[in-house]
Amino acid sequence: MTQSLTIRRPDDWHLHLRDGAMLKAVLPETARHFGRAIVMPNLVPPVVTGDDASAYRARIMAALPQGMTFEPLMTLYLTEDTDPEDVRKAAESGLVTAVKLYPAGATTNSASGVTDFDRVRCVLDTMAEIGLPLCVHGEVTDPEIDIFDREAVFIERVLDPIRTKTPGLRVVMEHITTAQAADYVRAGDADLAATITVQHLMLDRNDMLVGGMRPHYYCLPILKRRDHRDALVSLATSGFDRVFLGTDSAPHPTHRKEAECCAAGAFTAPIALACIAEVFDEQDALDTYEAFVSLNGPAFYRLPVSDETLTLTKGARVDIPKTIAAGGETVTVFDPARPIHWSVS
């Protein structure tokens, strides 16, 4: 049995760092393990322009503890008023690595997102021209569509038409949750990739709902049935080269999670790599672990693989912290609902 695993230093291809006191609290939890991360732009107000991204990047770097190394990969929040030339300038300068598409109302702080996709056609054409990836929150927001079906419907009604109308557009299907999404990315061409989160590889909707609602497992897209989780695990551990880790680690104050109408998101950053190692170990697939967490993402984003290495070891059950402090509040750390025996050393 493998007791240690040395890999290239991983990257997180979907991360929420928030701002202010929360940023200062959660950034070290990512920088401790990950060399780079695609940073989500859904602040209030959102990161829409190149100037917004530059200012946010400066705040992130100012919050990074001395002695830590970390590179935030900035994104722009796509709106119906986004200027294609501003996107071009920000990308060509190296300031931004991707643009994020939120269907309006799909998730946390998405009110400024897109309702009419024809109004962003010029931006998407520009992105296809310069090779800038579009990171997609893939759910429809039609209230008549059941929440458990919204990802599959989005692929049919929105994503496939976008890709057909904009040849060459490079797309990352973020935090996929269904067998339909896994099948779609497998069948796609070299311009299509996907990320998968910790919670969607470890849990299904029974974990969230049976015996009472567990708010710290509530995220969007919502956890699906066991067969969907099995499809995601199969894809992640298969060695398929266009799927990679995007934790979607999303911190909220504990009181906002444990509320009558709770916030969506799971704060997984402190234990993400250990949890994923546990999943791959369970599948006897540790030989594909490095590809999923360290190699496939840089290849798709056309970035170099890290020169640094990181070692995970397997031993006694790991004690997972219940919370971290964030200013005068706490953030509850994701509970994987099973013993974890891997740790980053």
N, C-alpha and C positions, 0 to 999 in steps of 0.2 A: 504494500500500500504506500502511495506517495505521501510523504510527511512534510515536504517542502516544495515550493514552486517558485522559481525566479523568472520574472517576465520583464519586458520593457515597461517603463512607467506608463500607466494608463491615462486616458483622457475621458472626460465626461461630455458626451455630445448632446446633452440637454440638461440645463441646470438653472434653478432660480436662486439668485443671491439676495434679492430684495434691495434695501437701501438703509441708510442710517444705522441705528443700533443693531437692527437685525443683520445687516450686511456684515458688520464687524464681528458679530457672534458666530455666524455660520460659515464665513469664508475660510477660516482655518480648518474647519472640518473637511472641506474639499481639498484645500491646498496641501494638507498633510499627505494625501495619497495621489491626487491627480495632477498632472503637469499642466493641462489646459482644459478649458471647458467652453462649450457654446453657451453663452449667457443670455437668458431670455429677456426680452425688452418690455414685458408687460408691467412696468411701473405705473404709478399714477402721478403725473401724466406719463404716457408711454414714451419710449425711446424711438422717435419717428425719423429724425434727420441725422445726418452725419455729425452735426454739432452736438446733438443730444448724446450720441454714442461716444463721442470724444470726452464729453463731460462725465458720463457715467463710468467710462473706463478709468478716468483719473480718480474718481471716488473709490473704485474697487482697489486700485493699486495703493492708494493712501491707507486703505483699511487692512492691507496685507501685513501680517506680523513680520517684524525684522527676522531675517534668517530663512524665511520661507520663499520658495520660488514657485511662481504660478503665472500663466498667461491667460487672461480672459479673451475669448474669441467673441467679438461683439456682433450683435444682430440688430437689424432695424425692424420695427413693427410696421407691417404693411397696412396702410389705410387707403381709402378711396381717393385721398388727396396727396398720396406720396408722389414726389417728383422723381421721374426716372433718371434725370441727370444728377440729382443729388445722390441717388443710389449708385450710379456709375462712378461718380467721383469718390464716394466713400469706399467702394470696393477696390478701385484701381489704386488708391492710396494705401491699401492694406489695412484700413481702419476696421472694416466689417468683413465678416466671413460668410454671412448668410442673411436672408430676410425671412421674417416669421409671418406666416399667415394664420390668423385667428378668424374663423367665422364669427361674426358679431354675436356675443352672448354665449359662446360655447363653453367658457371656463372662467377662471379668476381673472379679473381685470381685462376682459375682452370686449368691453362695450364699444371700443373704437375700431373694432375689426371690420371685416368686409361683409357687405350684404349683397352687392351687385358685382359679380366677378368680371363683367365686361368693363367696369370702370378701372380695373387694375391691369387690363390687357397690355398697355404700353409698358408698364413696369415689368411685367413678366417677359415680354419680348426683349427688353433690354437685358434682363437677367440671363435669358437664354443666349443672347449674343456674347456676353462677357463670361459666361460659365459660372455665375454666382448661384449657389444652391438656394432653393426655397424650402424652408422647414415648415411642415404642415401639421396643424392640429386638425386631425381628420374626423370631424363629426358634423353632421347637419344639426341645425337648431330648430327645425320645424317641431312645434309642440305636439303635433299629431304622430310623430315618429317616436316609438318606444326608446327609452334611453339605452337599452341593451342592444338596439339595432342601429344606432346612429352612425357608428363607424362604417359598417357594411354599406349603408345607404349612401354615405358620403363618397365612398370609392366609386360607386356606380353613377351618382348624379353630378358630382363635382370634380373629383380628382381625375377620373379618366377623361372627361371632356377637356379639362385644363391641359392635360398632357397631349391630347390629340391636337388641340388648337395652337399649342406652343411647342413645336418640335424642338428638341435640344434642351428644353428646360430641365435642369437637374433638381430632383425632388427628394427630400427625406421625409418619409412618413414617420412622424414622431410617435413615440409610446404606443405602438400598435398593440391591440388587445384581442384580436379575433383570428380564427382560422382563415377567414376570407382575406384579411390583410396579409397574413403570412403567405397564402397562396398567390396573392397579387404581386407581392414583391419578388417572390421566386420566379414568377413568369415574366417579370419586367426586364427591361434592357439595362445597359450599364449606367444610365442616367437616373435610375431609381434605387433608393436604399431605404432602410428602416432602422429605427432604434426601438429598444425594448427596455422597460424599467425593471427594477428589483421586485417591486410588489406584484407586477403582472407575471413574473416568472415563478413567484413563490406562493401566490394566493389565488383563490377564486371567490366567487360571490358568496358561497356558503361561509367562508371564513369571516366575511363582513357582516352577515345577516343572521346566521343560525344561532339561537340562544340569546339574541339581542343585538342591536345595532352597535358596531364598533366604529366610532367616528374616525379613528386614526387610520383606518383602512379605506376610508372614503376618498376617492380621487376621481379625476376626470381625464380621460375616459374611464368609466366605472369598471370595476372588476367584473369579469364575465364567468361563464360556466367552466367546469373543470376541463371539458374537451378543448375549449379555446386555449386555456393555459397549457395543456399538453402540446398543442400545436406550436405555441410560442417557444416552449422549452425545446421541442424538436428542432425548430428553426435555429435557435440560438446556439445549440450545442452541435449542430451538424457540420460546422466548418464553412457554411455558406458565407461568401465574402462581402455581401452587401447588407449585412445586419451587424449592429454594434450596440454597445451599452450607451444609453442615455438615461441617466437615473431619474430625471424629472424630479429630483429632490426639491421639495416645495415646503419651506418652513412657514408655519403660522404659529402665533402665540397659542399656548395650550387652551386658554379659555375660548378662543375662536374655533378650535376643533371640538371641544366638549361643550357645544352650544345647541340650542334648540334647532337652529338652521346652521349646520357646521360648514366650515370652509373646506374646500377640496384640496387634497394634496397630502403626500407622505414625505416626511423628512428622513431620508435614507442615507444622506452623505456620510455619516460617521462609520457605517457598517456595510456600505454597498459592496465593496470588493469581497469582503468575507462572505456575505450572503450569496453572491453570484458563484463564488468558489464552491460553496456548499451545494448549490444546485447542480453545477457541472460535475462535482464529485459523485453525487447521487446517481447521475446518468452515466458514470464511468467515461466522462468526456473531458477530463482535465487537459488532454492534448489539444483541445480547441479553445481553451479558456483564454490564452494570450491573444489569439486572433480576435475574439469577441471584444475584449476590453482594451486592447492596445494597438492592434494592427489594422483592422478593417476600417475604422473611422478615419484615420489619417489617409488611407489609400483613397477613400471616396472623396474626402475634402482636398485632396492633392496637397497634403502637408507632410513634412518628414516625420518619421517615427522617432520617438524619444531616444536619446542616447543613454538616458539613465535607466537603471533597473530597480525593481522592487521585489521583495521576497515575501511570500505568504507561507505560513507554517500551520500544520494541523496538529492539534493536541487535545487538551482537556476542553470542556465546554467553556466558551468565552462569556464573560460577564458583560452585558450590553448596558450602557448607561441609559437610564430612563428619560432623563431630560438634560438639556443644556440651558445655561442662563443667556438671556438676550435682553440687555438693559435691565429694566425692572420686571421683566416677564420671563417665562420659560417656554421652551420649545420641546415637545415630546418626540423622542427618537423612535423610529419605526421598530415595531416588535415583529420579528419574522415568524412567530408562532411555531417555532421548532428550535431545538438546540443548534447552535452554531459552533463549529469546532475549528474553523479557520480564522486566522488573524494575520494582519499585516505586521511584519517585523522589521 
